[in-house]
Amino acid sequence: MSDKNKTAHDDPFSDLRKHLSSGTLTDEERKMLEELFNQIYSAQSLGSVGGRPIIARLPGGLDVIK
């Protein structure tokens, strides 16, 4: 099926995208996103600098440290 023929029913994230763009996330959506982000961050340990965890790697070799 091509992307042109997809309907809103084919995309389970359609409502989430609309709510994100309009700033109207429900409490349930916020909780789901927080849990997802926590799983991603805990699974992708980027190391640490000076005992502080690296939470993101930016282009140009810069790290965001918590």
PDB file of N, CA, C, O and CB in Angstrom:
ATOM      1  N   MET A   1       0.855  -1.174   0.000  1.00  0.00           N
ATOM      2  CA  MET A   1       0.000   0.000   0.000  1.00  0.00           C
ATOM      3  C   MET A   1       0.898   1.232   0.000  1.00  0.00           C
ATOM      4  O   MET A   1       1.818   1.322   0.812  1.00  0.00           O
ATOM      5  CB  MET A   1      -0.971   0.000   1.228  1.00  0.00           C
ATOM      6  N   SER A   2       0.654   2.148  -0.865  1.00  0.00           N
ATOM      7  CA  SER A   2       1.475   3.353  -0.935  1.00  0.00           C
ATOM      8  C   SER A   2       1.052   4.342   0.143  1.00  0.00           C
ATOM      9  O   SER A   2      -0.051   4.256   0.685  1.00  0.00           O
ATOM     10  CB  SER A   2       1.371   4.001  -2.328  1.00  0.00           C
ATOM     11  N   ASP A   3       1.944   5.285   0.449  1.00  0.00           N
ATOM     12  CA  ASP A   3       1.649   6.291   1.466  1.00  0.00           C
ATOM     13  C   ASP A   3       0.457   7.149   1.083  1.00  0.00           C
ATOM     14  O   ASP A   3      -0.259   7.635   1.958  1.00  0.00           O
ATOM     15  CB  ASP A   3       2.859   7.170   1.700  1.00  0.00           C
ATOM     16  N   LYS A   4       0.232   7.344  -0.216  1.00  0.00           N
ATOM     17  CA  LYS A   4      -0.871   8.189  -0.679  1.00  0.00           C
ATOM     18  C   LYS A   4      -2.223   7.588  -0.335  1.00  0.00           C
ATOM     19  O   LYS A   4      -3.194   8.317  -0.134  1.00  0.00           O
ATOM     20  CB  LYS A   4      -0.773   8.409  -2.179  1.00  0.00           C
ATOM     21  N   ASN A   5      -2.295   6.251  -0.266  1.00  0.00           N
ATOM     22  CA  ASN A   5      -3.571   5.583  -0.046  1.00  0.00           C
ATOM     23  C   ASN A   5      -3.852   5.291   1.419  1.00  0.00           C
ATOM     24  O   ASN A   5      -4.897   4.722   1.735  1.00  0.00           O
ATOM     25  CB  ASN A   5      -3.611   4.309  -0.821  1.00  0.00           C
ATOM     26  N   LYS A   6      -2.963   5.657   2.309  1.00  0.00           N
ATOM     27  CA  LYS A   6      -3.176   5.405   3.730  1.00  0.00           C
ATOM     28  C   LYS A   6      -4.243   6.333   4.280  1.00  0.00           C
ATOM     29  O   LYS A   6      -4.359   7.489   3.872  1.00  0.00           O
ATOM     30  CB  LYS A   6      -1.870   5.576   4.512  1.00  0.00           C
ATOM     31  N   THR A   7      -5.011   5.807   5.204  1.00  0.00           N
ATOM     32  CA  THR A   7      -6.023   6.611   5.880  1.00  0.00           C
ATOM     33  C   THR A   7      -5.589   6.825   7.318  1.00  0.00           C
ATOM     34  O   THR A   7      -4.582   6.269   7.756  1.00  0.00           O
ATOM     35  CB  THR A   7      -7.421   5.933   5.817  1.00  0.00           C
ATOM     36  N   ALA A   8      -6.335   7.615   8.043  1.00  0.00           N
ATOM     37  CA  ALA A   8      -6.027   7.872   9.452  1.00  0.00           C
ATOM     38  C   ALA A   8      -6.083   6.575  10.258  1.00  0.00           C
ATOM     39  O   ALA A   8      -5.394   6.447  11.270  1.00  0.00           O
ATOM     40  CB  ALA A   8      -7.008   8.909  10.041  1.00  0.00           C
ATOM     41  N   HIS A   9      -6.894   5.614   9.819  1.00  0.00           N
ATOM     42  CA  HIS A   9      -7.007   4.345  10.524  1.00  0.00           C
ATOM     43  C   HIS A   9      -5.745   3.508  10.363  1.00  0.00           C
ATOM     44  O   HIS A   9      -5.475   2.650  11.203  1.00  0.00           O
ATOM     45  CB  HIS A   9      -8.215   3.569  10.023  1.00  0.00           C
ATOM     46  N   ASP A  10      -4.972   3.729   9.319  1.00  0.00           N
ATOM     47  CA  ASP A  10      -3.739   2.992   9.096  1.00  0.00           C
ATOM     48  C   ASP A  10      -2.595   3.528   9.945  1.00  0.00           C
ATOM     49  O   ASP A  10      -1.590   2.840  10.121  1.00  0.00           O
ATOM     50  CB  ASP A  10      -3.362   3.040   7.634  1.00  0.00           C
ATOM     51  N   ASP A  11      -2.723   4.721  10.465  1.00  0.00           N
ATOM     52  CA  ASP A  11      -1.666   5.350  11.237  1.00  0.00           C
ATOM     53  C   ASP A  11      -2.107   5.493  12.695  1.00  0.00           C
ATOM     54  O   ASP A  11      -2.880   6.393  13.023  1.00  0.00           O
ATOM     55  CB  ASP A  11      -1.296   6.726  10.637  1.00  0.00           C
ATOM     56  N   PRO A  12      -1.614   4.604  13.573  1.00  0.00           N
ATOM     57  CA  PRO A  12      -2.053   4.667  14.974  1.00  0.00           C
ATOM     58  C   PRO A  12      -1.533   5.892  15.709  1.00  0.00           C
ATOM     59  O   PRO A  12      -1.992   6.183  16.813  1.00  0.00           O
ATOM     60  CB  PRO A  12      -1.611   3.428  15.705  1.00  0.00           C
ATOM     61  N   PHE A  13      -0.577   6.622  15.118  1.00  0.00           N
ATOM     62  CA  PHE A  13      -0.014   7.791  15.774  1.00  0.00           C
ATOM     63  C   PHE A  13      -0.589   9.100  15.252  1.00  0.00           C
ATOM     64  O   PHE A  13      -0.101  10.172  15.609  1.00  0.00           O
ATOM     65  CB  PHE A  13       1.474   7.795  15.607  1.00  0.00           C
ATOM     66  N   SER A  14      -1.600   9.033  14.428  1.00  0.00           N
ATOM     67  CA  SER A  14      -2.192  10.226  13.836  1.00  0.00           C
ATOM     68  C   SER A  14      -2.693  11.195  14.907  1.00  0.00           C
ATOM     69  O   SER A  14      -2.378  12.384  14.866  1.00  0.00           O
ATOM     70  CB  SER A  14      -3.337   9.837  12.907  1.00  0.00           C
ATOM     71  N   ASP A  15      -3.467  10.690  15.857  1.00  0.00           N
ATOM     72  CA  ASP A  15      -3.998  11.553  16.924  1.00  0.00           C
ATOM     73  C   ASP A  15      -2.868  12.127  17.779  1.00  0.00           C
ATOM     74  O   ASP A  15      -2.906  13.293  18.174  1.00  0.00           O
ATOM     75  CB  ASP A  15      -4.985  10.766  17.814  1.00  0.00           C
ATOM     76  N   LEU A  16      -1.870  11.299  18.057  1.00  0.00           N
ATOM     77  CA  LEU A  16      -0.745  11.761  18.864  1.00  0.00           C
ATOM     78  C   LEU A  16      -0.017  12.903  18.165  1.00  0.00           C
ATOM     79  O   LEU A  16       0.337  13.895  18.802  1.00  0.00           O
ATOM     80  CB  LEU A  16       0.226  10.607  19.148  1.00  0.00           C
ATOM     81  N   ARG A  17       0.206  12.770  16.865  1.00  0.00           N
ATOM     82  CA  ARG A  17       0.857  13.846  16.103  1.00  0.00           C
ATOM     83  C   ARG A  17       0.036  15.133  16.155  1.00  0.00           C
ATOM     84  O   ARG A  17       0.586  16.220  16.330  1.00  0.00           O
ATOM     85  CB  ARG A  17       1.067  13.417  14.639  1.00  0.00           C
ATOM     86  N   LYS A  18      -1.280  15.005  16.002  1.00  0.00           N
ATOM     87  CA  LYS A  18      -2.158  16.183  16.049  1.00  0.00           C
ATOM     88  C   LYS A  18      -2.075  16.846  17.418  1.00  0.00           C
ATOM     89  O   LYS A  18      -1.990  18.070  17.516  1.00  0.00           O
ATOM     90  CB  LYS A  18      -3.622  15.792  15.733  1.00  0.00           C
ATOM     91  N   HIS A  19      -2.101  16.034  18.476  1.00  0.00           N
ATOM     92  CA  HIS A  19      -2.060  16.580  19.832  1.00  0.00           C
ATOM     93  C   HIS A  19      -0.712  17.223  20.131  1.00  0.00           C
ATOM     94  O   HIS A  19      -0.650  18.249  20.808  1.00  0.00           O
ATOM     95  CB  HIS A  19      -2.353  15.485  20.854  1.00  0.00           C
ATOM     96  N   LEU A  20       0.368  16.624  19.629  1.00  0.00           N
ATOM     97  CA  LEU A  20       1.692  17.216  19.827  1.00  0.00           C
ATOM     98  C   LEU A  20       1.799  18.566  19.127  1.00  0.00           C
ATOM     99  O   LEU A  20       2.312  19.530  19.696  1.00  0.00           O
ATOM    100  CB  LEU A  20       2.784  16.270  19.315  1.00  0.00           C
ATOM    101  N   SER A  21       1.315  18.630  17.894  1.00  0.00           N
ATOM    102  CA  SER A  21       1.447  19.876  17.134  1.00  0.00           C
ATOM    103  C   SER A  21       0.559  20.982  17.679  1.00  0.00           C
ATOM    104  O   SER A  21       0.889  22.162  17.560  1.00  0.00           O
ATOM    105  CB  SER A  21       1.117  19.633  15.678  1.00  0.00           C
ATOM    106  N   SER A  22      -0.568  20.608  18.278  1.00  0.00           N
ATOM    107  CA  SER A  22      -1.466  21.627  18.813  1.00  0.00           C
ATOM    108  C   SER A  22      -1.243  21.899  20.304  1.00  0.00           C
ATOM    109  O   SER A  22      -1.831  22.821  20.869  1.00  0.00           O
ATOM    110  CB  SER A  22      -2.897  21.209  18.585  1.00  0.00           C
ATOM    111  N   GLY A  23      -0.382  21.083  20.936  1.00  0.00           N
ATOM    112  CA  GLY A  23      -0.117  21.280  22.362  1.00  0.00           C
ATOM    113  C   GLY A  23      -1.243  20.828  23.257  1.00  0.00           C
ATOM    114  O   GLY A  23      -1.433  21.368  24.347  1.00  0.00           O
ATOM    115  N   THR A  24      -2.002  19.826  22.801  1.00  0.00           N
ATOM    116  CA  THR A  24      -3.148  19.358  23.578  1.00  0.00           C
ATOM    117  C   THR A  24      -3.027  17.887  23.943  1.00  0.00           C
ATOM    118  O   THR A  24      -3.986  17.130  23.793  1.00  0.00           O
ATOM    119  CB  THR A  24      -4.430  19.588  22.807  1.00  0.00           C
ATOM    120  N   LEU A  25      -1.853  17.474  24.423  1.00  0.00           N
ATOM    121  CA  LEU A  25      -1.666  16.082  24.822  1.00  0.00           C
ATOM    122  C   LEU A  25      -2.555  15.746  26.012  1.00  0.00           C
ATOM    123  O   LEU A  25      -2.742  16.563  26.914  1.00  0.00           O
ATOM    124  CB  LEU A  25      -0.192  15.808  25.164  1.00  0.00           C
ATOM    125  N   THR A  26      -3.098  14.539  26.000  1.00  0.00           N
ATOM    126  CA  THR A  26      -3.871  14.073  27.145  1.00  0.00           C
ATOM    127  C   THR A  26      -2.908  13.565  28.207  1.00  0.00           C
ATOM    128  O   THR A  26      -1.738  13.311  27.920  1.00  0.00           O
ATOM    129  CB  THR A  26      -4.881  12.962  26.730  1.00  0.00           C
ATOM    130  N   ASP A  27      -3.395  13.419  29.428  1.00  0.00           N
ATOM    131  CA  ASP A  27      -2.563  12.893  30.506  1.00  0.00           C
ATOM    132  C   ASP A  27      -2.054  11.496  30.162  1.00  0.00           C
ATOM    133  O   ASP A  27      -0.910  11.157  30.466  1.00  0.00           O
ATOM    134  CB  ASP A  27      -3.350  12.863  31.826  1.00  0.00           C
ATOM    135  N   GLU A  28      -2.888  10.701  29.539  1.00  0.00           N
ATOM    136  CA  GLU A  28      -2.497   9.346  29.145  1.00  0.00           C
ATOM    137  C   GLU A  28      -1.374   9.374  28.104  1.00  0.00           C
ATOM    138  O   GLU A  28      -0.436   8.580  28.178  1.00  0.00           O
ATOM    139  CB  GLU A  28      -3.709   8.581  28.591  1.00  0.00           C
ATOM    140  N   GLU A  29      -1.471  10.280  27.146  1.00  0.00           N
ATOM    141  CA  GLU A  29      -0.424  10.409  26.129  1.00  0.00           C
ATOM    142  C   GLU A  29       0.889  10.882  26.740  1.00  0.00           C
ATOM    143  O   GLU A  29       1.958  10.403  26.362  1.00  0.00           O
ATOM    144  CB  GLU A  29      -0.867  11.377  25.030  1.00  0.00           C
ATOM    145  N   ARG A  30       0.815  11.820  27.683  1.00  0.00           N
ATOM    146  CA  ARG A  30       2.023  12.304  28.361  1.00  0.00           C
ATOM    147  C   ARG A  30       2.713  11.170  29.117  1.00  0.00           C
ATOM    148  O   ARG A  30       3.932  11.011  29.055  1.00  0.00           O
ATOM    149  CB  ARG A  30       1.674  13.452  29.331  1.00  0.00           C
ATOM    150  N   LYS A  31       1.908  10.392  29.827  1.00  0.00           N
ATOM    151  CA  LYS A  31       2.460   9.287  30.599  1.00  0.00           C
ATOM    152  C   LYS A  31       3.116   8.268  29.670  1.00  0.00           C
ATOM    153  O   LYS A  31       4.206   7.776  29.964  1.00  0.00           O
ATOM    154  CB  LYS A  31       1.362   8.616  31.445  1.00  0.00           C
ATOM    155  N   MET A  32       2.469   7.951  28.565  1.00  0.00           N
ATOM    156  CA  MET A  32       3.006   6.992  27.613  1.00  0.00           C
ATOM    157  C   MET A  32       4.324   7.489  27.032  1.00  0.00           C
ATOM    158  O   MET A  32       5.270   6.711  26.907  1.00  0.00           O
ATOM    159  CB  MET A  32       1.999   6.728  26.494  1.00  0.00           C
ATOM    160  N   LEU A  33       4.405   8.765  26.676  1.00  0.00           N
ATOM    161  CA  LEU A  33       5.629   9.334  26.117  1.00  0.00           C
ATOM    162  C   LEU A  33       6.753   9.356  27.152  1.00  0.00           C
ATOM    163  O   LEU A  33       7.901   9.064  26.817  1.00  0.00           O
ATOM    164  CB  LEU A  33       5.367  10.749  25.598  1.00  0.00           C
ATOM    165  N   GLU A  34       6.440   9.698  28.403  1.00  0.00           N
ATOM    166  CA  GLU A  34       7.446   9.701  29.456  1.00  0.00           C
ATOM    167  C   GLU A  34       8.026   8.308  29.658  1.00  0.00           C
ATOM    168  O   GLU A  34       9.239   8.153  29.799  1.00  0.00           O
ATOM    169  CB  GLU A  34       6.848  10.218  30.763  1.00  0.00           C
ATOM    170  N   GLU A  35       7.165   7.296  29.672  1.00  0.00           N
ATOM    171  CA  GLU A  35       7.628   5.922  29.838  1.00  0.00           C
ATOM    172  C   GLU A  35       8.505   5.499  28.663  1.00  0.00           C
ATOM    173  O   GLU A  35       9.525   4.835  28.847  1.00  0.00           O
ATOM    174  CB  GLU A  35       6.434   4.969  29.980  1.00  0.00           C
ATOM    175  N   LEU A  36       8.104   5.883  27.467  1.00  0.00           N
ATOM    176  CA  LEU A  36       8.880   5.561  26.273  1.00  0.00           C
ATOM    177  C   LEU A  36      10.257   6.209  26.325  1.00  0.00           C
ATOM    178  O   LEU A  36      11.261   5.550  26.057  1.00  0.00           O
ATOM    179  CB  LEU A  36       8.136   6.008  25.015  1.00  0.00           C
ATOM    180  N   PHE A  37      10.314   7.491  26.666  1.00  0.00           N
ATOM    181  CA  PHE A  37      11.590   8.199  26.763  1.00  0.00           C
ATOM    182  C   PHE A  37      12.477   7.585  27.846  1.00  0.00           C
ATOM    183  O   PHE A  37      13.684   7.440  27.653  1.00  0.00           O
ATOM    184  CB  PHE A  37      11.354   9.688  27.054  1.00  0.00           C
ATOM    185  N   ASN A  38      11.885   7.227  28.976  1.00  0.00           N
ATOM    186  CA  ASN A  38      12.664   6.614  30.051  1.00  0.00           C
ATOM    187  C   ASN A  38      13.259   5.281  29.600  1.00  0.00           C
ATOM    188  O   ASN A  38      14.403   4.972  29.936  1.00  0.00           O
ATOM    189  CB  ASN A  38      11.787   6.408  31.298  1.00  0.00           C
ATOM    190  N   GLN A  39      12.505   4.497  28.849  1.00  0.00           N
ATOM    191  CA  GLN A  39      13.012   3.228  28.338  1.00  0.00           C
ATOM    192  C   GLN A  39      14.152   3.456  27.359  1.00  0.00           C
ATOM    193  O   GLN A  39      15.153   2.740  27.387  1.00  0.00           O
ATOM    194  CB  GLN A  39      11.892   2.434  27.667  1.00  0.00           C
ATOM    195  N   ILE A  40      14.004   4.437  26.506  1.00  0.00           N
ATOM    196  CA  ILE A  40      15.042   4.731  25.520  1.00  0.00           C
ATOM    197  C   ILE A  40      16.313   5.179  26.212  1.00  0.00           C
ATOM    198  O   ILE A  40      17.395   4.688  25.888  1.00  0.00           O
ATOM    199  CB  ILE A  40      14.569   5.804  24.532  1.00  0.00           C
ATOM    200  N   TYR A  41      16.207   6.107  27.163  1.00  0.00           N
ATOM    201  CA  TYR A  41      17.388   6.627  27.842  1.00  0.00           C
ATOM    202  C   TYR A  41      18.074   5.566  28.683  1.00  0.00           C
ATOM    203  O   TYR A  41      19.302   5.531  28.747  1.00  0.00           O
ATOM    204  CB  TYR A  41      17.014   7.802  28.710  1.00  0.00           C
ATOM    205  N   SER A  42      17.303   4.703  29.328  1.00  0.00           N
ATOM    206  CA  SER A  42      17.935   3.675  30.153  1.00  0.00           C
ATOM    207  C   SER A  42      18.592   2.613  29.283  1.00  0.00           C
ATOM    208  O   SER A  42      19.582   2.012  29.701  1.00  0.00           O
ATOM    209  CB  SER A  42      16.906   3.028  31.088  1.00  0.00           C
ATOM    210  N   ALA A  43      18.072   2.368  28.090  1.00  0.00           N
ATOM    211  CA  ALA A  43      18.641   1.366  27.188  1.00  0.00           C
ATOM    212  C   ALA A  43      19.866   1.897  26.460  1.00  0.00           C
ATOM    213  O   ALA A  43      20.723   1.116  26.048  1.00  0.00           O
ATOM    214  CB  ALA A  43      17.597   0.913  26.179  1.00  0.00           C
ATOM    215  N   GLN A  44      19.961   3.195  26.296  1.00  0.00           N
ATOM    216  CA  GLN A  44      21.064   3.790  25.546  1.00  0.00           C
ATOM    217  C   GLN A  44      22.004   4.551  26.475  1.00  0.00           C
ATOM    218  O   GLN A  44      22.099   5.777  26.407  1.00  0.00           O
ATOM    219  CB  GLN A  44      20.528   4.725  24.454  1.00  0.00           C
ATOM    220  N   SER A  45      22.675   3.839  27.315  1.00  0.00           N
ATOM    221  CA  SER A  45      23.621   4.502  28.194  1.00  0.00           C
ATOM    222  C   SER A  45      24.754   5.055  27.345  1.00  0.00           C
ATOM    223  O   SER A  45      25.465   4.300  26.681  1.00  0.00           O
ATOM    224  CB  SER A  45      24.156   3.532  29.285  1.00  0.00           C
ATOM    225  N   LEU A  46      24.919   6.344  27.366  1.00  0.00           N
ATOM    226  CA  LEU A  46      25.925   6.998  26.538  1.00  0.00           C
ATOM    227  C   LEU A  46      27.230   7.213  27.292  1.00  0.00           C
ATOM    228  O   LEU A  46      28.184   7.768  26.747  1.00  0.00           O
ATOM    229  CB  LEU A  46      25.400   8.324  26.032  1.00  0.00           C
ATOM    230  N   GLY A  47      27.268   6.776  28.537  1.00  0.00           N
ATOM    231  CA  GLY A  47      28.471   6.960  29.322  1.00  0.00           C
ATOM    232  C   GLY A  47      28.326   8.120  30.285  1.00  0.00           C
ATOM    233  O   GLY A  47      27.223   8.598  30.552  1.00  0.00           O
ATOM    234  N   SER A  48      29.450   8.558  30.797  1.00  0.00           N
ATOM    235  CA  SER A  48      29.421   9.669  31.745  1.00  0.00           C
ATOM    236  C   SER A  48      30.690  10.488  31.626  1.00  0.00           C
ATOM    237  O   SER A  48      31.704  10.033  31.095  1.00  0.00           O
ATOM    238  CB  SER A  48      29.249   9.160  33.184  1.00  0.00           C
ATOM    239  N   VAL A  49      30.606  11.699  32.131  1.00  0.00           N
ATOM    240  CA  VAL A  49      31.750  12.608  32.176  1.00  0.00           C
ATOM    241  C   VAL A  49      31.808  13.158  33.589  1.00  0.00           C
ATOM    242  O   VAL A  49      30.860  13.790  34.055  1.00  0.00           O
ATOM    243  CB  VAL A  49      31.636  13.767  31.102  1.00  0.00           C
ATOM    244  N   GLY A  50      32.910  12.922  34.263  1.00  0.00           N
ATOM    245  CA  GLY A  50      33.044  13.411  35.628  1.00  0.00           C
ATOM    246  C   GLY A  50      31.988  12.856  36.555  1.00  0.00           C
ATOM    247  O   GLY A  50      31.584  13.524  37.507  1.00  0.00           O
ATOM    248  N   GLY A  51      31.534  11.640  36.293  1.00  0.00           N
ATOM    249  CA  GLY A  51      30.513  11.019  37.126  1.00  0.00           C
ATOM    250  C   GLY A  51      29.098  11.450  36.807  1.00  0.00           C
ATOM    251  O   GLY A  51      28.151  10.987  37.443  1.00  0.00           O
ATOM    252  N   ARG A  52      28.938  12.332  35.829  1.00  0.00           N
ATOM    253  CA  ARG A  52      27.597  12.809  35.441  1.00  0.00           C
ATOM    254  C   ARG A  52      27.207  12.155  34.123  1.00  0.00           C
ATOM    255  O   ARG A  52      28.027  12.088  33.207  1.00  0.00           O
ATOM    256  CB  ARG A  52      27.560  14.378  35.314  1.00  0.00           C
ATOM    257  N   PRO A  53      25.967  11.667  34.005  1.00  0.00           N
ATOM    258  CA  PRO A  53      25.561  10.931  32.801  1.00  0.00           C
ATOM    259  C   PRO A  53      25.413  11.831  31.569  1.00  0.00           C
ATOM    260  O   PRO A  53      24.943  12.965  31.658  1.00  0.00           O
ATOM    261  CB  PRO A  53      24.249  10.214  33.059  1.00  0.00           C
ATOM    262  N   ILE A  54      25.825  11.294  30.428  1.00  0.00           N
ATOM    263  CA  ILE A  54      25.604  11.968  29.148  1.00  0.00           C
ATOM    264  C   ILE A  54      24.183  11.608  28.722  1.00  0.00           C
ATOM    265  O   ILE A  54      23.841  10.428  28.635  1.00  0.00           O
ATOM    266  CB  ILE A  54      26.682  11.540  28.047  1.00  0.00           C
ATOM    267  N   ILE A  55      23.351  12.621  28.454  1.00  0.00           N
ATOM    268  CA  ILE A  55      21.964  12.334  28.089  1.00  0.00           C
ATOM    269  C   ILE A  55      21.692  12.497  26.603  1.00  0.00           C
ATOM    270  O   ILE A  55      20.646  12.059  26.125  1.00  0.00           O
ATOM    271  CB  ILE A  55      21.039  13.227  28.863  1.00  0.00           C
ATOM    272  N   ALA A  56      22.605  13.116  25.855  1.00  0.00           N
ATOM    273  CA  ALA A  56      22.424  13.258  24.407  1.00  0.00           C
ATOM    274  C   ALA A  56      23.760  13.593  23.765  1.00  0.00           C
ATOM    275  O   ALA A  56      24.630  14.216  24.374  1.00  0.00           O
ATOM    276  CB  ALA A  56      21.368  14.352  24.077  1.00  0.00           C
ATOM    277  N   ARG A  57      23.896  13.162  22.517  1.00  0.00           N
ATOM    278  CA  ARG A  57      25.077  13.503  21.724  1.00  0.00           C
ATOM    279  C   ARG A  57      24.621  14.411  20.593  1.00  0.00           C
ATOM    280  O   ARG A  57      23.702  14.073  19.847  1.00  0.00           O
ATOM    281  CB  ARG A  57      25.799  12.216  21.170  1.00  0.00           C
ATOM    282  N   LEU A  58      25.263  15.553  20.470  1.00  0.00           N
ATOM    283  CA  LEU A  58      24.911  16.531  19.450  1.00  0.00           C
ATOM    284  C   LEU A  58      25.936  16.503  18.328  1.00  0.00           C
ATOM    285  O   LEU A  58      27.055  16.028  18.524  1.00  0.00           O
ATOM    286  CB  LEU A  58      24.813  17.941  20.057  1.00  0.00           C
ATOM    287  N   PRO A  59      25.566  17.011  17.146  1.00  0.00           N
ATOM    288  CA  PRO A  59      26.520  17.082  16.042  1.00  0.00           C
ATOM    289  C   PRO A  59      27.731  17.921  16.448  1.00  0.00           C
ATOM    290  O   PRO A  59      27.630  18.820  17.283  1.00  0.00           O
ATOM    291  CB  PRO A  59      25.851  17.673  14.778  1.00  0.00           C
ATOM    292  N   GLY A  60      28.856  17.616  15.850  1.00  0.00           N
ATOM    293  CA  GLY A  60      30.068  18.375  16.141  1.00  0.00           C
ATOM    294  C   GLY A  60      30.805  17.856  17.359  1.00  0.00           C
ATOM    295  O   GLY A  60      31.750  18.492  17.826  1.00  0.00           O
ATOM    296  N   GLY A  61      30.383  16.694  17.890  1.00  0.00           N
ATOM    297  CA  GLY A  61      31.073  16.100  19.020  1.00  0.00           C
ATOM    298  C   GLY A  61      30.706  16.664  20.366  1.00  0.00           C
ATOM    299  O   GLY A  61      31.431  16.447  21.337  1.00  0.00           O
ATOM    300  N   LEU A  62      29.612  17.376  20.459  1.00  0.00           N
ATOM    301  CA  LEU A  62      29.175  17.935  21.738  1.00  0.00           C
ATOM    302  C   LEU A  62      28.253  16.953  22.457  1.00  0.00           C
ATOM    303  O   LEU A  62      27.417  16.301  21.832  1.00  0.00           O
ATOM    304  CB  LEU A  62      28.461  19.287  21.527  1.00  0.00           C
ATOM    305  N   ASP A  63      28.413  16.856  23.774  1.00  0.00           N
ATOM    306  CA  ASP A  63      27.556  15.999  24.597  1.00  0.00           C
ATOM    307  C   ASP A  63      26.739  16.863  25.537  1.00  0.00           C
ATOM    308  O   ASP A  63      27.222  17.877  26.040  1.00  0.00           O
ATOM    309  CB  ASP A  63      28.393  14.968  25.396  1.00  0.00           C
ATOM    310  N   VAL A  64      25.487  16.455  25.775  1.00  0.00           N
ATOM    311  CA  VAL A  64      24.645  17.103  26.767  1.00  0.00           C
ATOM    312  C   VAL A  64      24.751  16.269  28.017  1.00  0.00           C
ATOM    313  O   VAL A  64      24.460  15.073  28.012  1.00  0.00           O
ATOM    314  CB  VAL A  64      23.154  17.247  26.284  1.00  0.00           C
ATOM    315  N   ILE A  65      25.175  16.914  29.098  1.00  0.00           N
ATOM    316  CA  ILE A  65      25.429  16.209  30.357  1.00  0.00           C
ATOM    317  C   ILE A  65      24.423  16.666  31.401  1.00  0.00           C
ATOM    318  O   ILE A  65      24.145  17.858  31.537  1.00  0.00           O
ATOM    319  CB  ILE A  65      26.882  16.455  30.855  1.00  0.00           C
ATOM    320  N   LYS A  66      23.882  15.705  32.132  1.00  0.00           N
ATOM    321  CA  LYS A  66      22.870  16.007  33.137  1.00  0.00           C
ATOM    322  C   LYS A  66      23.526  16.535  34.389  1.00  0.00           C
ATOM    323  O   LYS A  66      22.838  16.850  35.360  1.00  0.00           O
ATOM    324  CB  LYS A  66      22.031  14.771  33.458  1.00  0.00           C
TER     325      LYS A  66
END
